[in-house]
Amino acid sequence: MFRGAAPGELLDGHTMVIVKDPNGIDLVTYPIGDGLINWVVMLPESEPGPLPGDAKWNQPGDRTAILAHLTNWDLGFLDAADLVRRTEPVLEYPMVDRNVLPWWGRGRVTLLGDAAHPMYPVGANGGSQAIVDARVLADELARDFDGGLRTYEDIRRPETADVVQANREMHVTGASQRPADLARVTGKYRTDTDADRVR
């Protein structure tokens, strides 16, 4: 996954654009204010599996690798290749999630957010799930300081496991171009991540 922010305006200044190429290349872009457009390009570089020890985290990305895939795109309203060319710096992040952990903490220590449940960013849930974690953790500690950490984990582990799984499915099947497939995946995702379950 490569990302950056380029100067410019995108459509009406309030619109997110998601483009899914038949070759598995995804572009997500949206305005972030101050005359900047945030973009993310996901390229299928390898099969899912453990990352090598020298995986690049927040490192400079190879602009030419991205441009090789975007140069012939004709979106009309957006020149994706030009967006990448005008970005300094271009950054690279591996896309990761993790199998559900049997526990998040021991004694007086626990995890939350990406440390507890990293997930593919396709559902835009990393930050929101960390906020929900913090809220549930605070509520449980206020209710029962001694047992609050374990209760927090008991509540959040199954809920975040559903979100991780929903994001995996969207990551794998989201490249479909068929409206029926997208509607099915989106409906399942909404059910799996239903806000009514959040305490």
N, C-alpha and C positions, 0 to 999 in steps of 0.2 A: 504494500500500500504506500503510495506516494502522496504527499500533500504540500500545500503552500497557500499563500495569499497574494493576489495580484491587484494592483490598482485598477479601478474601473467600476462600471455600473452594470448590473445584471437586470434586464427587463424592467420591472416596475420598482425594483429595490426592495421587494418583500417576498420574492419568489425563490423557491428551491427547485433546482433542476436535477433530475436523476436520469442518466442515459445508460442503457444496458446494451452493449454490443453483442452480436451473436457469437463472437469469439471469446466471450467471458470477461471482457474488459468493462469495468463500470466507472462512470464519472458521476460524482455528486458535487454540486456547487451551489453556493448561496451567498448573499451579501452578509458581511459581518460588521458593517458600519465604517465610518471614517474613510469612505471611498474605496473599500477593499472587498474583494470577492474571494471567499475561501473555496478551495477545491480539493477533492480527493480523487485519485485515480487508483483503482485496484486492478492489478495485472495478475493473471494466473501464472506464477513462476514455478511452482512445484506442487506436488501432491500434498494434502494435509499430513501432518506428522510432527514429531519432535523437532524443535529448532536446533540448528547446530550451535555449538558453544560460542561462536563469534557472530551471532545474529546481530544485524544492525538495528539499534534502537535510537531513534531521534538523530540519525546521522544524515549527512548530505546525501541526497538521492541522485541517481544518474538520469539527468534530464533527457539525454539522447535515447535512453531505453523507453521513456514515456512517449517522446515525440514520434518514435518509430511506429507506435500504435495509433497515434491521433492525427498524424499529418493529413491523411485522406478523409477524415471525418468532415461531413458537410451538414452542419446543424442549422444553417441559415442564421438564426438569431445569436449564435455563440460560436466563436472561433476557439475551440478547446486547445488546439496546439499553441495559438498565440497567448492564451492564458498561461500556459506552462512556460513559454519563452520569457514572459514578462515577470516571472516570479523569482524573487531572491529572498531567502534561499529555498530550494526544493529539498524537502526532507523525506526520509524513508522510514517506515515503521513496519515490522512484520505483523501480519494479522494473526492474533492468537486467541484462543480460549483455553479452558482447562476442564478436565473431567471433574465432576462434583466431588468435593472433599468430604470424607466421613466426619470431620470436625474442623472447626476454625480456630480453636484456641484451647489453652490449658490454664488452669489456675486463674490468675487475674489478668490474663492476656487473651485477646481475640483479634480477629481480622475483620475488615469491612472493605467494601468497594472492590476495586480490581485485585487487591491482594487476596481477597476471599473467593471471588468469582469472576475472573477475567472472561470477557465474552467478545465475540465478533462485533464490530461496530455497526453491522447492518441494521440493527434495531434501534440505534441511537440510544442505548439504555445504560451504558457504563456510568455516566454521571448521575442519571436519575436514580439508578439502583443504589448508588453510594449514598445519595441523600435519604432515600427510604431506609437504608441500613442505619444511618445516623439517627434518624427519628425513632425507629423502633428501639435501638440501643439506649437512647436517652430515656424513652418511656419505661423500658424494662428496668434500667438502673434506678430510676426514680421510684418505681413501684417496689422493687426488692433488690437492694444494692448487692447483697451477698449472692443471690441467685440470678441476677439480671443478665449476666454475660451468657450463661447457658440457655436461658429462656429466649434471649435475642437470637442465638444460633438456631434453636429449635424452631423458631418462627421463620427466620429468613433463609435458612439453607434450602428447604424444599421450594420456597417461592422463587429464589434466584436460580435454582436448578431448572425450573420450568422456563425461565427467561433465557438461560444459556441454551437450552435445547431448542427453543423457538428461534433464537438468533442463528443457530447452526442450520436449521431447516431453511430459513430465509437465505442464508449464505449459499447453500447448495442449490436450492431450487429457484432462487430469486432471479437468475439469469433467463428464466423462461420468458418468451415473448407472448405467450398465449394469455389473453385476459382471464380465462377460466382458471388457469393455474395460479396466476397472481392473486385472484380473488380468494381461492382456497387457502393459499399460504397466508395471506393477510388476515383472513378470518380466523384461522387457527392461531396465528400470532396474537391477535387481539384477545382471544379466549385464554391463551396461556399466560398472558401478561395483564389480565383484567385488573384494573385499578381498584375495583371493589374489594379485592382480596387484601389490599394494602391496609394495614392498621393505622 
